[in-house]
Amino acid sequence: MTDNNWLEVSLTVNGELAEAVADVLGRYAPNGVMTEQGVNYLNDEDPGTPAGPVTVRAYLAADDQLEEQRRKLDEALYYLGMIQPLPEAKYKFIQDQNWMEAWKEHYHPIPIGRRLLIVPAWVEPTQKDRVPIKIDPGMAFGTGTHPSTQLCLELIEEYFEKHSSYKVEGSQRPRGDSPRTALFQNDITVGFIDIGCGSGILSIAALKLGANSSLAVDIDPESLANARENAVLNQIGEQLILGVGSVKEILEGKFPYRSAPLVAANILAPVILRLIENGLADTVEVGGTLILGGILEGQAESIQDAARAHGFKNLTLKSMVDWVALAFQKGE
């Protein structure tokens, strides 16, 4: 026997064979079968079409039955290959471990912009000159590791710098440990709308930077549950309003307010284009700022064109790796 606990078997086949291969592997894999395939996009609004070969994977328990199970699997694949040729199966041993604990070892505090610090929930922040945003990622999008999220956070920070009535530096700067001691005192009453809030990271940052309240909506109830957990981690309570929905529900008045001076949507470009057509501009107050993320470099121009067609002017474009975040101002 080996110290490893699983034997991975994989075959890369065309789409017609993938189902048959998955059926064979599934007979011997107690935890099911996984398939992977590439996706082609025709344009910015295309949701994507699966394309190319399919890799089918399964995992056999490395126990006393492994040798017999592998023999039976090889035999089944041999007979399937007599019907239509198959590539040779690839095998490798995988060591079992606590994947969550292993992942935590590689997730460290992330400084963002000049003042923010994304901190894993299980880590005590040590950089006292930054505002800690504690995040337990769960299953929601928005851990702070993705370039798109980081770019949006930088633009939110810049917004509050611009609208603050004082800017203090060095050790005299408020730490922003809770919403009661927000980093910036604002010239205006700032409400924030976070569309597709995921983990709630953008709303939590906005509240710690000086927003009076945040309306965070998402179509996934599990994301909202994760956002509430993260809010509690950051000592945020009623200032964060959570609800299931999107632009449509906001404009229908299902939440405490329909518009705000600062609105963000860190989703994906095709979704953003649909939201713009469905009234996203109406959620931004006149003279207010709209921050958009989840945009690949090649998609930025179409987003800018759509925003300008709905009364916005370009303010800022930030990029990191292949990702872009955009800030706009709503005209009169």
Protein Blocks (a to p, Z undefined) as FASTA:
>chain_A
ZZbfbdcddddddfklmmmmmmmmmmmmmnbpadddddddfblmlgbjaedjdddddddd
ddfklmmmmmmmmmmmmmmmmmpccddddddddddddfklmmmmmmccddehjlbccddf
kbccfblkbccddddfkjaghehpamklmmmmmmmmmmmmmmpcbdcehjllcehlafkl
cfbdcfbdcddddehklnommmmmmmmnopabdcdddfblklmmmmmmmmmmnopaklpc
cdeddfklmmnopafbfbdfbdcddfbfklmmmmmmnopmmmpcghiacddehiafklmm
mmmmmmmmnopacfbdcdehjbccddddddZZ
